[in-house]
């Protein structure tokens, strides 16, 4: 896997600002109470803006880069990509050799049952957190299985905390446990994931670099 040319910082900032404004727009669409005429007018304006952006559309995903400090910037990632309007974007902090933590602010866009977050959204967050825990422990891999246990509804509009830790490894297999909790520690969702390091990563590294047979460990950032 190759890494595309690094984007200029000014373009990254502009792209991330556009993505953030789009997130605010999506929130506004989900919660708006304006009349039909205003809805039609805004739709027409958005159609024109969409055409302007499509005028120079890409045919490939967002490029990513490995920074000098070893962190990986993945602007298009659906969970942490600051350049992806669908992403939160989640900011993950490493809190131990194989442990990570992130504060999450779910929004109305993430609704499943009335007033609660969709179970698939919780799974997406924990899938990423579990994989990141394995990666910071030195066992980067791809998801093989993800087992979820939903204990209580996850609210949106109320801060929650996602945590995960790498628990064990066996050959190319690695396991992590994680959860989404209220700030007081009440567990709302739990998950266990099995991750497998592709053989090619061991030979070449996860981004096309020689791996020398070593486990690739990655820490992701914006």
C-alpha positions, 0 to 999 in steps of 0.5 A: 500500500502506498502513501499519496503525496502529503497535502499542504497544511493550508489545504488540510486546514481548509478541508477540515474547516469545510468538513466541520461546517458540513457537520454543523449543516447536517445537525441543522438539517436533522433538527430544523423546523423551518417551513417548506419554502425555506427548505426548498430554497436551502436545497437549491443553494446546497445543490449549487454548492455540491456542483461546485465541489463536484467540478474537481472531484477525486476518484480515490479516497483521501490521502493519508500520511505518516508524520515524523513522530510516527502518528498517522493522519487519515483525513478520510477515516469514518471515525477519526477523519477530520476531513470526513463530514461523516466522522465525529471526528474522534480524538483518541488518547493513548493512556497506556502501553495498550490502552486508549481513551476518547471522549465522545459527543454523539449527536442527533444524527446518530439516533437509533431508538428515540433519544438514543444512539443507534447500536451500529454507531456504538459498534463503529466507535468501539471497533475503532477503539479496540483496533487502536488499542491493539495497534498501540500495543504493537499488534496493528491488524484488521477486524476479524470478529466484533462481539457487542453487549448492549447494557443500557441506551447510549444517549446523544447530547450527553458526554460519554467516554470510550475506552479500550485495552489490548488483552492478549496476542497469539501469532497474528491474532490479537484481542482487545476489550472496550466499552462506552460509559457515562462519565461516572463509570456506568457501562452502557456498551461493551465489546470484544474484538479479534484482530488479525495482522495481514501477513503482508504487513509483517513483510512490508509494514502496513503502509508499504514500508519494509516490516522486517518481520516486526509487528507494526504499531500505529498511533492515529491522529487527525 
